[in-house]
Amino acid sequence: MVMVCGVMLFLRLAHVSFRPYNLPFPCSTCGLQQHETDTVQCEASDTGLTIPDEGAD
């Protein structure tokens, strides 16, 4: 039982590590709340997004 729990925790860690990070930025057209960090268009409505960048002045 301990081995099964250990393997499950390891698989969960691997899944979370390789999943792309999403930003909470709502689309103005369809309302989709989560977008990938490097996206320029909404996945659902193909609307152009202007996600603010922390490094931009």
N, C-alpha and C positions, 0 to 999 in steps of 0.2 A: 504494500500500500504506500509506503514511504517513497519507493522508487517511482511509482506511477505519479505521485504528486510532484516529485522532483522533475520528472520529464515534462509534465504538463506546465510547470512553472518556467522551465527552460524554453519550451516552444512558445509560450506567451511572451517571454522576453524577446525572443527572436522576431516574433510577429510585430511587436511594438517598435523594435529598433529599425526595421526595414520599411515600415509604413511611412509614406510621405506626410510631412507636417502640413496641416491646413490652418489657414487664418480665418478668424471670425470676421468676414467682410461681406455684408449683404449686397446682393445684386439689386439694382434699382428697377429692373424689369420683372423678373420672376420671383425675387425674394429669397433665392438660395443663399444660405447663411455661411457655408464653409467653402473656401476656395484654396487651391494650392498656392504656395508662396511665389512661384514663378509664372503664374498664369496671366494672360493678357485678355482673355475672353471668358465669359461665363460658360460652363459646360452645358447648362440646360438651355439657355436662350441665345447664345452666341453674341451677347452684348459685350462691348468693350468695357474693361474694368480699369480703373485708375486706383490701384492699391497704393496707399502712401508708403514711402520708403523711409526708414529711420535715418539713412545716410544722406538723404537729399536735403538741400538747403531751401 
